[in-house]
Amino acid sequence: MMVQRIYTGTGDEGDTGLFGGGRVPKSDPRVAAYGAVDELNAMIGWALSQVREPMITDRLAMLQPDLFTIGAHLATVVRPGAPQPKLPPLPVARIAEIERWIDDAEADLPALRAFVMPGGSPGGAALHVARTTCRRAERDVVRLARAGGESADPRGGVEASIIVYLNRVSDLLFVWARRENMHAGMDEQQWLPESG
């Protein structure tokens, strides 16, 4: 029986392979972008282990396959003359669904009158960490889209819907963190800067 090993040694020189062929440095903006999306997916997995509200956990679990799809698209560069890799379609329809989820969650929350300190219950704190991870992923994807990368065309080869999706998810994670904390009976700690 042949044992498949997790280590291949192909990245030992500091480069990695892309879908569609070719290798790039691990410092390439494309690698940073899909790596940040992967980190977001892992952070959502951790949040799933902390969140107690079933509605949130059910919907968090729906986001994880979307993020795998987005990561696959970001990790793909089609080389001239090379066959187009078969990828699942981007979760464009989910954007409108996320907007409905945000509206539903906000309906139960008190109006925001100040910045909210991240933290609270284990689930609320985990969602805040996932939110900041999502914002970083969004910045890395925008950087790739605007500047391109060694592996990319001048526009970065980034579908605009990916940036919109990540922007909505970060907003969603924020309102879910507030909702999770409210349901856990945690008062929101507001940032009220001292005047003078």
C-alpha positions as CSV (number, residue, x, y, z in Angstrom):
1,M,0.0,0.0,0.0
2,M,1.3,3.4,-1.0
3,V,1.2,6.1,1.7
4,Q,0.5,9.6,0.6
5,R,2.6,12.1,2.4
6,I,1.5,15.6,3.2
7,Y,5.0,17.0,2.5
8,T,6.3,17.0,-1.0
9,G,9.4,19.2,-0.8
10,T,8.3,21.1,-3.9
11,G,8.0,24.4,-1.9
12,D,11.4,24.1,-0.1
13,E,12.9,26.8,-2.3
14,G,10.2,29.3,-1.4
15,D,7.9,29.0,-4.4
16,T,4.5,27.3,-4.9
17,G,2.4,26.0,-7.8
18,L,-0.8,27.7,-9.1
19,F,-3.9,26.1,-10.6
20,G,-3.5,26.4,-14.3
21,G,0.2,25.8,-14.2
22,G,3.3,27.7,-13.3
23,R,5.1,28.5,-10.0
24,V,5.5,31.7,-8.2
25,P,7.3,32.9,-5.0
26,K,5.3,32.4,-1.9
27,S,5.6,36.2,-1.4
28,D,3.6,36.8,-4.6
29,P,0.5,39.0,-4.0
30,R,-1.7,36.2,-5.4
31,V,-0.4,33.7,-2.8
32,A,-1.0,36.3,-0.1
33,A,-4.6,36.8,-1.3
34,Y,-5.7,33.2,-1.4
35,G,-3.7,32.5,1.8
36,A,-5.6,35.2,3.6
37,V,-8.9,33.7,2.4
38,D,-7.7,30.3,3.7
39,E,-6.9,31.9,7.0
40,L,-10.4,33.4,7.1
41,N,-11.9,30.0,6.5
42,A,-9.9,28.5,9.3
43,M,-10.9,31.4,11.6
44,I,-14.6,30.8,10.8
45,G,-14.0,27.1,11.6
46,W,-12.7,28.2,15.0
47,A,-15.7,30.6,15.5
48,L,-18.0,27.6,14.7
49,S,-16.6,25.9,17.7
50,Q,-17.3,28.9,20.0
51,V,-20.6,30.3,18.8
52,R,-23.7,29.1,20.6
53,E,-26.5,30.6,18.5
54,P,-27.7,27.9,16.0
55,M,-28.8,30.4,13.3
56,I,-25.2,31.8,13.2
57,T,-23.5,28.4,13.2
58,D,-25.7,27.1,10.4
59,R,-24.9,30.1,8.2
60,L,-21.2,30.2,9.1
61,A,-21.0,26.6,7.8
62,M,-22.5,27.9,4.5
63,L,-19.7,30.4,4.1
64,Q,-16.9,27.9,4.3
65,P,-17.4,26.2,1.0
66,D,-17.8,29.7,-0.6
67,L,-14.4,30.6,0.7
68,F,-12.8,27.5,-0.7
69,T,-14.3,28.4,-4.1
70,I,-13.0,32.0,-3.8
71,G,-9.6,30.7,-2.8
72,A,-9.5,28.4,-5.8
73,H,-10.3,31.2,-8.2
74,L,-7.7,33.4,-6.6
75,A,-5.1,30.6,-6.9
76,T,-5.8,30.1,-10.6
77,V,-4.0,31.8,-13.5
78,V,-4.7,30.7,-17.0
79,R,-1.5,30.6,-19.1
80,P,-1.7,31.4,-22.8
81,G,-2.4,28.2,-24.7
82,A,-3.1,26.2,-21.5
83,P,-6.5,24.6,-20.9
84,Q,-8.9,26.5,-18.6
85,P,-9.0,24.7,-15.2
86,K,-12.5,23.6,-14.2
87,L,-13.6,25.7,-11.2
88,P,-16.9,25.9,-9.3
89,P,-18.8,29.1,-10.0
90,L,-18.2,32.0,-7.7
91,P,-20.9,32.4,-5.0
92,V,-22.3,35.7,-6.4
93,A,-25.9,35.0,-5.4
94,R,-24.8,34.6,-1.8
95,I,-24.0,38.3,-1.6
96,A,-27.7,39.3,-1.6
97,E,-28.4,36.5,0.9
98,I,-25.7,37.9,3.2
99,E,-27.3,41.3,3.0
100,R,-30.6,39.8,4.1
101,W,-28.8,38.0,7.0
102,I,-27.2,41.4,8.0
103,D,-30.6,43.1,7.9
104,D,-32.2,40.3,10.0
105,A,-29.4,40.3,12.6
106,E,-29.4,44.1,12.9
107,A,-33.2,44.3,13.5
108,D,-32.7,42.8,16.9
109,L,-29.7,44.9,18.0
110,P,-29.6,48.2,19.7
111,A,-28.5,51.1,17.5
112,L,-24.8,51.8,17.4
113,R,-23.8,55.1,19.0
114,A,-20.1,54.4,19.4
115,F,-17.4,52.0,18.4
116,V,-17.7,48.6,20.0
117,M,-14.7,47.0,21.6
118,P,-14.0,43.5,20.2
119,G,-14.5,40.8,22.8
120,G,-17.4,39.6,24.9
121,S,-18.5,36.0,25.0
122,P,-16.2,33.3,23.5
123,G,-18.4,33.2,20.4
124,G,-18.6,37.0,20.1
125,A,-14.9,37.4,20.5
126,A,-14.2,34.6,17.9
127,L,-16.5,36.4,15.4
128,H,-14.7,39.7,16.0
129,V,-11.4,37.9,15.3
130,A,-12.9,36.4,12.1
131,R,-14.1,39.9,11.1
132,T,-10.6,41.4,11.3
133,T,-9.2,38.4,9.5
134,C,-11.8,39.0,6.8
135,R,-10.8,42.6,6.5
136,R,-7.2,41.6,6.0
137,A,-8.2,39.1,3.3
138,E,-10.2,41.8,1.6
139,R,-7.2,44.2,1.7
140,D,-4.9,41.5,0.2
141,V,-7.4,40.7,-2.6
142,V,-7.8,44.4,-3.4
143,R,-4.0,44.8,-3.4
144,L,-3.8,41.9,-6.0
145,A,-6.6,43.4,-8.0
146,R,-5.1,46.8,-8.2
147,A,-1.4,46.0,-8.5
148,G,-1.4,42.5,-10.0
149,G,1.3,40.1,-9.1
150,E,4.2,38.3,-10.6
151,S,1.8,35.6,-11.5
152,A,-1.1,37.8,-12.7
153,D,-2.3,39.9,-15.6
154,P,-2.1,43.7,-15.0
155,R,-5.5,43.8,-13.4
156,G,-4.7,40.9,-11.1
157,G,-7.3,38.6,-12.6
158,V,-9.6,39.2,-9.7
159,E,-13.4,39.1,-10.2
160,A,-15.0,42.1,-8.7
161,S,-17.6,39.9,-6.9
162,I,-14.9,38.5,-4.7
163,I,-14.1,41.9,-3.2
164,V,-17.9,42.6,-2.7
165,Y,-18.4,39.2,-1.1
166,L,-15.5,39.7,1.4
167,N,-16.7,43.2,2.2
168,R,-20.2,41.9,3.0
169,V,-18.9,39.0,5.1
170,S,-16.9,41.3,7.3
171,D,-20.0,43.4,8.0
172,L,-21.9,40.2,8.6
173,L,-19.4,38.9,11.1
174,F,-19.5,42.2,13.0
175,V,-23.3,42.1,13.4
176,W,-23.2,38.4,14.3
177,A,-20.6,39.2,17.0
178,R,-22.9,41.8,18.5
179,R,-25.9,39.4,18.3
180,E,-23.9,36.5,19.8
181,N,-22.8,38.7,22.7
182,M,-26.4,40.0,23.2
183,H,-27.8,36.5,23.4
184,A,-25.0,35.5,25.8
185,G,-26.1,38.4,28.1
186,M,-22.8,40.4,27.6
187,D,-23.0,44.1,27.7
188,E,-21.2,45.8,24.8
189,Q,-18.1,47.7,25.8
190,Q,-18.1,51.0,23.9
191,W,-15.0,53.0,23.0
192,L,-15.7,56.5,24.3
193,P,-12.5,58.6,23.8
194,E,-11.8,61.1,26.5
195,S,-12.2,64.6,25.5
196,G,-9.7,67.3,26.3
